[in-house]
């Protein structure tokens, strides 16, 4: 799989969506959504080796493994929120697209909250001269 394949799939899907939109707009949206999911799947397959290498890199450092987990979950949330927002925009539902993006941002904040707590604890420790307590 390479960029030529992905570009070909997107161009063919866009062409089909334009042809079908005149007679069956609901099928046109389905083509866009299915194509988006297909391309996301193709990209995830390409990213699996990168995730493995990043995991090895994170394990070789003194960074806790939960940070890598948060990073990967944040990436997944971002991709899914963007895919759903784009599908809503394709359907002409800009308000729903904004809600999908807002939901993604809220879930990213929820995911990052434990990290913010640890940073705050570290800041308090530093202000207290490094004392724990």
N, C-alpha and C positions, 0 to 999 in steps of 0.2 A: 504494500500500500504506500502510495506517495502522494504528493500534492497534485500531480496530474490526475490521478484517479479521483481525488476529492473534488477538484475543480470540474472534472467531467460530470460527476454525479450531480453537483450543484447546478451546472448549466442545463443539463437534461431535465432535472426536476423543475427548474424555473421555467423552461420552455413548456413543459407539460402543464404546469400550473397556470400559465398565461393562456394556453389553448383551452383548458377546461373551465377557467374562471367565468367565461361568458355564459356557459350553459348550466354549470353546477358549481357555484362558488364554495359550497361546503366541501366538495372534493378537492378543490384547489387548496383550501386551508389544510386538509388532511395530508396532501402531498408535501406541503411545506413542513408540517410537523413531523411526518415520518422521515423526511429527508434530514431534518435537523437531528433527530434521534439517531439515525443511521450514521451521520457524520460524527456525532459525539462518540458513538461506539467505536468508529474507526480511529478516532483520535485517542481514545482511552487505550485501545490496543497498542498504539504507537507510544503512549506514555508509560506503559507498564515497566519497560526496562529502566526508564528514567526514575520512576518511583523506587525501584529496587536499588539503584545506585545512590539516590538521595538517602534512603534508609540506611545503607551501609555507611555513608558519610556521616549521618547524624549519630549512628551508633559508635563511630570512632572518635567522636568528640565528647566533651564532658556535659553536653547539653542533655537534659532529661528527655526521654523518648516521647513523653506526652506532648512536647512542643512540636515534634514532627507529626504526630497524630493530629494535632490541632491544625497544622499547616495543610495536610491532605484533606481533612474535613472541610476546611474553609475553601479550598479549591473546588471541591465537589459542590458545596452550597452555591458558590459563585457561578459555576457552569450551569447548574440546574435553574437557578433564578434567571440567568440571562436567556437560556433556552425557552423557558416559559414566557418571559416578557416578549421575546421576539415573536413567538407564536401568537401571542395576543395582539401585537402590533400588526402582524400579517393579516389577522382577522379584522383589523380596523378597530380594535378595542384598546385604545391608548390608556384609558383609565385603569383597566385591569392590568395592563403591562406595568404601570406605575406601582400598583399594589403588589405585583409579583416581585418587583425590584425592592420595594420597601420590606417585604417579608424576608427576602434574602439578606438585606442589611441587618434586620432585627436578629435573625438567626446567627449571623456572623458575630454580632455583639454578644449574644448569649453564649456562643462558643468561646469567645475571647474573655469573658468575665473572670474565669479563674486565673487567667494570666494577668489581668489587671490587678486582681487581689494580691498576687505574689509580688508584683512590682510595687504596689503600695506598701506591703509588709517590708520589702527591702528598703524602700525610701524611709520608712519609720525607723528601721534599724540603723541606717546610715545617719539619720538626724540625732539618734540617741547615742552616737559614738560607737556603733557596732555591737551594742549590748543586745542580747536576746532576752525576751521576757515578755 
